[in-house]
Amino acid sequence: MLIVGELINSSRKAVKEAIEAENTGVIQQIARDQHENGADYIDINAGTFVGKEARYMTWLVELVQAAVEAPCCIDSPDPKVIEAVLPLHKGTPMINSISLEKERYDALLPVVSGTDCKVIALCMSDAGMPETKADRLSIASELINKLVKNNVPLENIYVDPLVQPISTNDAYGREFLNAIEAIMTEFPGVHTICGLSNISYGLPERKLLNQAFMVMAICKGLDGAIINPMDRRMMANIHAAETLAGRDEYCSNYLTAYRKGVLADA
């Protein structure tokens, strides 16, 4: 499973303060900690800094890449910021994210078209947030086909079917899981990804719900996640679920994780 470390995000108080103070040590340590604990990409988001976001994102990209040998997931609500930062990145980044919202789609398509960038394709359109499996599959189908026609390789697309809180509608978990399965079945070679913590919003023992939901999503085909890789129990659940789902030949990844102590006390 591809893991995107979510912790360098200015919506987190400590990170916002570190960015404002341009505290190199704090930011680089967060990047190193995530990479050492299994993050394949380091998400960077400075979206709370309206008017200063591009400057801070530039600083973050250079800082993170100096600290770890892992690409960044460039995460911004502003397509212009993504476009400005992209040339500074060494290697192949991930873009978070393009959607069917016309303004965002039109702005980001020229940025990702014909590149090797990994692209998160968010199941969102101008009609609003999808609620059912059918809604998600319809948006995903249109978005995937448009991206492929515009020279974005299928294997570089990571569809995010959009997790919504189970506390507001008891069907949201099931509809999301069924959408994962449908997308992975209909588009062989495409990937799926999500930031799944929203599923537990408003409920107690959120980590328990998040971990259980992750296992269920893996069994439906999810092969990417935007998470905190420092959560040992979550990472152990991922290793176990991938092995039990038949996605770990000869259980080699599980055994490697065991030998490294990743599964201990999880």
N, C-alpha and C positions, 0 to 999 in steps of 0.2 A: 504494500500500500504506500502511496505517495503521501508524505506528511508535510504540511505547511505549518511552520511554527507561527503562532498568532500573537505573540506577546509584545512585539514592538509596535504598539498602537497608541496614539496620543489620547485615545479615549480612556486609557488607564492613567490614573492620577500620577503615579510614580514615574511613568514613562513621559508623560507630558512635561513634568517638572524637569526631567533629565534633558529633554529636547530643548526646552526654553533656556536652560543653563548651558546647553551644548556640552553636557557632561559625557565626554568620549568614553570614559571607563565604564560607566553604567550601561550604556547602550551596547558596547562591544561585548560586555560580559553576558548580557541577555542573549545576544546572538550566539556566542560560543556555547552557552549552557543549552540552548535549544538544539543546536547542531550536534553536540556531543550526545544528546539524548534522543536522536533519531530524526530530527527535522531535515528533510531534503531541500526545502526552500524556506527562506526567512521572509515572512510577510512584513512589509513596512508600510505604515499608515500614519500620516500627519494631518488627517482631514479636519481636525478641530481647529487648525491654525488658518483660518480664512484670511487670504491676502498674503500669508507668509508660507503657505504650504509648499510651493515649488522650491523655495530656498531650503527649507528644512528637509524635504524629500531628497534633494541633491546631496545634502550633507549626510543623510542617513544611508543612502546607497553607497557612497564612497566609504563611509565608516564601517558598515557591515561587511562589505567585500574585502576590506583590509583585515578584518578579524577572522573570517571563516571562508573556507573553500566551498561555498554553497551559493547558488544563485538566489536572487531576491524575487519575491512576489510583490510586484508594484501595485499597490492598493490605494486607489483614490476615487472620490466621487466626481473629480474634475478630469475629464479626458485631456484637457490641455496640459495638466500637470504630468499625466502619464506620458504624453508625447514629448514633453520637455526633458523628462528624466531618462527616458529609454536609451538615448544615445550614450549616456554616461555609464551604462551598465556593461560590465565585462562578462562575456558569455551569453547564455540564453536565459532570459528571465521568464517569469510568468506574469500575465496581465490579469488583474482582478478589478473589474470584469466588464465584459460586453453584454448587452441585453437587447431585447427587441424594442426597447423604448427608443423611438425614432431619433431623437436628438443625440442620445448617447451612441446608438448604433452608427449613425452617420459620421460622428466625430471619431470613433475608434476604429472603424473598419479600415480606413486607409493606413492606420498605424500598424495594424496586425497583418494585413494582407501581404502575402508573399514573404513573410518572415518565418523564422524558426521558433518564435515565441510560443510558449504554452499559453492557452487562452481559457480563462474561466468564462463559460457561457451561462449567464444567470437567467433562469426562467421567469423573466419579468417583462411585461409589455406595457404599452400605454393604457391598456384596459385594466391594469392593476395587478395585484398579487394573485397567483393561481391558487385554487383551493382543492381541486380534485386531481386524480391521476390523469384524467383526460385533458384537463387544462394544461398541466405540466408537459405532457407528451406533445400536445399541439404546438406549444411555444418552442420546446426543444427541437422538434422536427423542422420547423421553419428556420430556426436559428442555425442549426447544424447544416442544413442544406445551403443556406445563404453563405455561411462561412466557407464551406468546401468549394462552392462555386467561385469564391473570391480568393482562392489559393491559400486557404488555411487547411493544412493536412488534418484529416479526421483524427489521427492519433495525437494531435496537439490540442484537441478540444476536450475540456473538462466541464461537463454539464453540471450546473448546480441547480437542482430542482426546487430549492428554497424551502427550508424548514420553517414551520410556523408553530406557535405554542400550543401544546396539547391542552393547556388549561383553558383555552378559549373555544376549542372545538375538539371533541374526543375522536373525530375522524382524521385529524391532521397527520397524526403519526402514520396511520395505515395508508393514507393517500400518498404520502411522501415515499414510503417504502415500496409501494406498488409501482410508483413512477420510476424509481431507480431500476427495478426489474424490467419494466417495459422499455425504458430507454436503452439499457444494456443489451436487451434482446433484439430490438429493432435496428440498432446501429452498431453492429459488431466492429470493434476497433476503437470506438469512442470511449471516453472515460467519464466517470461521475465523481463529484466532489461536493462537500458541504461543510459549513460551519454549523455543527449540530446542536450547540448549547442552547439555542433558542427554543428547542423542544420542551425544555423544563422550566421556562420562564414563569415566575409566579408561584412555583411549587417548592416544598421543602425537599431536602436531600437531593439537590439538583445533580450532584456528581453521580449518584446512583442511577438516576434516570438517563443521564447522558451516556454512561457506560453501557447500560442495557440496550439503548437505542443504537449505539455504534455497532454492537454485536449483531443486532437484527439487520442493520443496513448492510453490513459486510455480507451477510448470508443472502441478501438480495442482489449483490454485485457491486456495491460501492467500493471504489478502489483509490479514493483520495479523500483527505480530511484536513480541514483547517482547525487545528487544536493546539492545546498547550502540551508539548511533548514532555514537560517536566512532571506531568501527572502520571506517576508510575503505574497506577492501577489501570488507567485508560490505555496506556501503551501495552501493558500485559494482556488486557482484553483483546486488543487488536491482534497481537501475535497469536493468541489462542483461537480467536474467531477465524482468522485466515487459514490456520492449519486445519481446523475442523470443517471449513468450507471447501477443502480440497485445493487451496491456492498456495500451497507450500510443499513443493515436491520433496518427498522423503522426510518431511517435517524439519528440513534443514534450517530454516529461519527460526523456528521455535527452539530448536536445540542450541543454535548459536546464541539466541537471547538468554536461554537458561545458563549457558556457560559464562556469559558476561554478567550474570547476576541481575538482569533486567526483570526477571519474573519473581525474584525473591521479595518476600514481604509485600507483594502487590495485593 
